[in-house]
């Protein structure tokens, strides 16, 4: 091997991956040099996580090849990826909270004792302490994970990677739950790992981090490589332009509604989920979008408004009247509706019929609080199902038998029947096809035309620009700005969201 021209740490060439009708990756080629930090950027849903899960052996590509330090590899399982020296630090940390640091570090790789059927705890503690000393990690090897800060937990994940002799470490949004001090310590560690010859793939939406850490930058958009270069030749404007360079699609239906009086006024909202001093208004007939990166506080704001997570500060006013919302039932009684971001886990009862899912919050207001009137129930389901064009064989069919788009329509029909005055849509088009998306947008327009106030949370900037009148941009639990869609650009939104 020519040591003057060492092989690339990683070459992923012509990688494609589909999930049903969705093409998540399309002929993606990605190269990482040894001893460098390579930033992988892109909007939510651009394909970053899918590409890295293929590298980590979680998914199998439909086509393409992977070469690690000059050696062709097929990552059929996560174990094979680990054996190839690839370790992935997920955004959601994977630690056993009631076990000690050293036990987590050696989990699955325990050092055997000379005593049969026993492990050598003393040796594992010694090796953990030695690694901490070598890399300058200030952490107690015997501490229980539950007692550690988020930053210390990130260090434990790094220790797990190092004890497995990782040569390539993937970090997925590693600072999303860290304080400023903990993030600064992580940056020091990343620089040290790079100096020691490790290759770091760094996924982040935060442009200041990308520019501070990266040697090379690659941008994914819609499952394809949008561009990439050495970090010194990639300024923030160019990165953002590559991330959001799509045109507004034709399937956003036109809307000409003049917003009316303010219906929702949120003042100084705060909750234990991390939102702080959030205030905004939504008028009748207005569609207000909420933009922001993963962990910015968008869903947490919706949960606080709807009473899922109690407010610790702030006031909510509806139609000029202060209301106290301590639980979702209070929100529903006050004319609010929430379509959650995960319809299967927190929106639908998937084992129940479509009719029950549509009627659940509506039995009391339709005169069926104590006694069901089956003919009346069926008539309401057919009426409101027809209004949203839901495709079902029969309202009594299980809701799990419907497509994702039709499941979403059942939830919209639920809140149409409830005659909600404020409808909060959290990622309403996630996981549904283009045709169903257009129908959802048309339903949002129809609600606005009826004078309903709409709050739309979405990770897709093109969706927000295609549907909304105004945008609220969230960053780290706070409102970073309020923008008129007609007077701003996706680049400006990304700048506010990423800081």
N, C-alpha and C positions, 0 to 999 in steps of 0.2 A: 504493500500500500504506500502510495506517495504521501508522506507526512506533510509536504509543503502544500498540498491541496487535499486536506482532509474531507471526507464525504459530508454531505449535508446531514444534520441531525435527523431531519424528517423530510420525506418527500411523499406527499399524497397526490397522485396524478389521476386526472379524469374520473373523479369520484361522482357518482350519481346515486340518488336514493329517492324512491317514491313510497308514499304511504297511501294506498288506495288510489284515488284520483289526484292526490296532491303530490307534486314534484318538489320535494324539499331541497334537493341538491341537484344541480344540472351541470355535469362536466367540470367539476371544481378541481383545480390544481393548486397546491399549497406547499410552500417550501420554507423550512426553518433552518437557519444556520446554527452550528454549535456555538455555545458561549454567548448567546444573544437573547434578548427579550423581544418576542414577536407579538405585537398587539393584533388581536382579531376583533374588528369592529363591525357594527351593523345594527339596524333596528331590531326590535323584538320580532321574532319570526323570520329573520333573514336567513337562517340556516346554520348559525354558529354552533349551537348546542348539538344539532344533528351531526355535523362534521366531527366534533370532538367525541361524541359518543361512538362514532364509527372507529375513531382512533383508539378509544378505550375498550373496544370489544363489546359494547352494549348493543349496538346495531351492526348489521352486516350490509355493506354497500351492494347495490345492484350491479355496479361495474366499477372498475378502477383498481389501482395498485397502491400499496403502502411500502415504503422502504425506510428502515430505521438504521442510521449510521452505515449506509451502504448495503445493508442486508435486507432482502425482500421478506416481508412479514405478512401473515394473514391473521388478523386479530379475531379469531372465531369466538373467543370468550374474554371476559375481563381478566381472567387468570393469565391468558396468553399475552395480553397487553402489559400486565405487571411484569411478566417474565422478560419482556422485551425492553424493560426499563422505563415504561410510561406510567405515570401516576397522575390522577386527576383529582383536583380539589374542587368539589362541587360547591355551589353557592349555599345550599343547605348542608351543613356539616354532618358528617356521618360518624358520630362518636357515641360510645356507650357511657352515658352520663354518670352512672353509679360505680364505674370502675376507675382505677387510678390512671394517671398519665402513662406510666410505663406499660400498663396492661393494654391500653388502647394502641400504643405504639407497636407492640409486638402481637397484637390480636391476629390470630391465624398463622403466626410465625414464632410461636412461643419457643423459648430455649429449654430443652429438656434437661432435667436434673439427672444425676447418677442414680437417684432413687427411682425405681420403676413407677411409671404412671404419675410422675410428678414433674413440675416445671421449676426452673431455677430462677426464682424471683429476684434473688440478690444479683445475679448476673444481668438480668434484664434492666434492673434499676441502675447498675453500674454503666451499662452501655448507653442507656438513655441520658444519664448525666454526662457521659463523655461527649455525646452528640451535642448536647446543650452547650457545653464548654467550647467545643470546636466551632460552632456557628454563632456563639454569643447569645444564645436564647436564655432569657431570665425566667426560668419556670421550674417548679418543684416536681421532680419525677414521681413523687409519691402522692401528690395532691389528687383529690377526686375531681373529675371533669366538671361536675355540677358546681364546684366552687370557683371555677375559672371565668375570666372575662371573655367576651367574644374574640378579642385579639389573641389571648392565650390559647383559645381553642384552635385558631388558625395555625398557631405554631405547632400544636400537637399534630394537626393534619400534615404539616410539613415534615415533622419528625417521622411520621408513618412512611412518607414518600422516601425519605433519606435512608431509613433502615432497610428499605426494599431495594436500595441501590438504583434509585430512579435517575435516569439520564435526561428525560424530558418530563417537565412538570407543567400541567395545564391548570391555570387558576381562573375560575369562572366567577366574576364579580366578587373578588375576595374582600373588598373593603365595604361592601353594602351594609354590614352591621357593625362596623368598627368606628371607634372614636377617632378624632384627628390624630391624637398621639399614637394610638395603636396602628393607624394607617401609615404614619411616618416610620414606625418601627418595621412594618411589613416591607415598605419600600427599601429600607436598608438591607433587609434580609434578601430581597430579590436581587439587588445589586451584588451582594456577596455571593449568592448562588451562581450568578452569571460569571463572575470573576473566576469561580472554581470550575468553569467549563460546562455547566448545565445549560440546557436550552429551556427557556420559559415561554410558554404560550399564554398570553395575558388577555383575558376577555373583559372588557369594561366599556360602559357607556360614558364614563367620565373623561372628558377630553383632556383635563389637566393632568390626570394620571397617565394617560396614554402618551402624551408629549413628554412627560417627565421621565418615564421608564423605558420606552420602546426604542429599539434599534431599527426595527422594520415594522411596517404597518400594512395589513391587508384588510380590505373592506368587502363584506358580503352584502348583496342586496337581492332579494327574491330568489335565494338559492344559487346565485351565480357570483363569480368574482367581479365586483364592480371596479376594482382598481387596487393598486398597492405600490409601495416604493419604500426607500429608506426614510426613516422618520424625519431626518433633516430636510428632506424635500417634500414633506407632507405637512402643510400647515393646517390649522383647525378648520379654516374655511373650506379647504379642499376635501378634508375627511367628511365634514358634514354634507357637502354637496354630493359626494359619492354615496353616502348613506341614504339620502332622501331624494334622489334624483328622478323619481318616477313622476310621470304626468298624471293629472287627475283623470280617472277612468270615466268613460262615458256612462257607466251604469249608476252614477249618482243622479237621481231624478231632480229636476229643477223645483224650486220652492219659492213662492212669493207670499210670505206671511209677514204682516207688520206686527211685531211684538207689542203686547199690551202692558198692563200694570204689573209691577213686581209681585210675584207670588211667593217665592222663597227668598228669605234674607237670612244668611248664616253669618254670625258675628263672633269672631274670636274662638272658633271651635278648637278644642284640644281633647285628646283621649290617651289612654295608657298604651295604645298601639303606635304612638309616635307622632301624631299630627299636633301642630302647635300654631295657635293664633291664625287659623284659616277663616277667612271671611269673603263672601261673594254673594251675588244675587242672580236669580233666574226669573225672567218675566214670562207671563202667559204667551204662548205661541212662539217662544224662543227655544232654540236648541243650543245649549251651552256645552262645549266639549271640555274634557279634562285630560290634559296631556302630561306626560312625565315618564321617567325611566322606571325600570323595575325597582321597587322599594321606595318610590318617591312619596307614597302616601295617598294615592288616588283611591284605591279600594277601601283603605282605612277611613277616608273621609266619608265615603258612601255608607260604610257600616255604622259610623257614628251618627250620621243623619237619620238612619233608619232604626236606630235603637239596638242594633246587634251588639255594638260595643258602647257602653255608657260614656257620655261626655263627662270630662273632668272640669271643663270650663267652657264658657261660651253660651250663646243663645240662638235658638232657631225661631224664626217668625214665618208664619204662613198666612198669606193674604192680610198682612199687617197685624196679625194676632200672635203673641208669644205663646208657644206651645212647649210642653215638657214631654219629651219622648224618651221613655226609659226602657222600652222593649218594642219589638216589631209590631205588636198588636196596637200600640199607641200610634205608631206611624200610619198603619193601615186605616185606623179610625179617623185620622186627620187628613186622609186623601193622598197618602204617599204610596208609591210602589217601587220595588227594587227587583230588577232582573240581575241575578248574581253572575259573576264571571265564570263559575263552574256550575252549569245547569244541572248536571247529573248528581253532584254531591250536595249542593245547597239550594237548588231550585226545584227539582222534580222529585217525586216519589216514584222511582222507576218501576217498582213492582206493582203499582196501582194503575187502573184504567186512565185513559186520557180524560174522561169526564170528571173523575175525582180530582185529578191534577188541576183542571180548569176551575173547578168549583171550590176547592179547599178554603180559600179565605172569603168566599162569597155566600156561604150557606146562610149566615145570619141576615145579611142585607137583602137576600132574596126570599125571606120568609121560611127558611128551612133549618132554623137553628136546632130544633128538637125533633121534628118529623120530616123525613125526606118525602118529597113529591116527585116520584121518578119521572112521570111524564113531563112535568115542568122542568126538571133538571135536564132531561134529554133535549127538550126544545131549546133551552138556553144554550146548551153545548153546540147544537147544530147551527143556531143563529150566529153565535160569536165565532165558531169555527169557520163559518162561511165568510164572515167579515175579514178574517185574516188569511183566507184561502188555504187553510191547513188541509193537507192531503192525508186523510185517514179512511180506512175502510168502514169503521164504525167507532163512535165515541167511546164504546165500552172496550175497545182493544187496549192492550197494555201500551203505555206511552213509550216503553222501550222498543216497541216494534216500529216506531217512526224514525225517519232520518233526522239528523241533527237540526236541519233547518226547520222541519215541521215541529220538532220538540220546542224550538225557540218560539214558534208561532203559537203553540199552546200556552206558553207563559205570557205572551203578549195578550192573547185572548183573555187570560185570567184577569189581567189588570184593566183591560177594556171593560169587562163586566163589572169590575169593582168601581169603575168611573173615577180612577185615580186622577188627581189634578197635577201631581208632580210625579213623573216617571224617571227613575234612575236606571239607565242601561249601563251595565258594567261588562265590557267586551262582548257586545251583542252578536257579533258575527264570527266569533272565534270558532273554528272547527266546522264551518259550513261553506258550501260551495258558492261560486260567483252568482249563480242564478238566485239562490236563496238570499244572498246578501242584498241584492237589488230589491227584493221583496221586503226585507227588513227595513231598508232605507225608505221605501215608499210608505211603510206603516208608521215610521217615525215622523215623516212629513205629514201624514194624515192626522196623527195625534196633535202635532203642532197647529195644524189648520183648525182643529177643534178647540184651540185655546189652552191646551195642556202645556205645562212647563216641563222641559226635557233637559236632563243632565246626562251627557253621554261620555263615558270613560272608554278610551280606546288606546291601544298601543300602536295603531296604524295612523300615521300622520296624514296620509292621503285620504283616509276615511274621515278624519276630523275636518280636514279642509273641504271635503266634498259635501258634508252634511251640516256643519255647524255655522252659527252666526258669530259666536265669540268663543275664545279659548282661554281656559284657566290652566296655567302651567305650574305644575308642582315640582318641587325639588327638596328632598330630604325632610319631608313632613311639613313643609311650609309652602305658601303660595308665592311663586317666584315672579309672577306677572299675569296680567289680564290683557288679552289682545283681541282686536277686531280682525276676523278672518280676512275681510276684504282689504285690510291695510297691512298685512304681515306676510311672512314667507315661512316655509318649513325650516329653512336654515336658521331663522331668528328663533323659532320655537326650540330647536335643538340646542342652540346656544344657551337659552334660558334653562332648559331642562338639565343640561350637562354642566352648567356652571362655567 
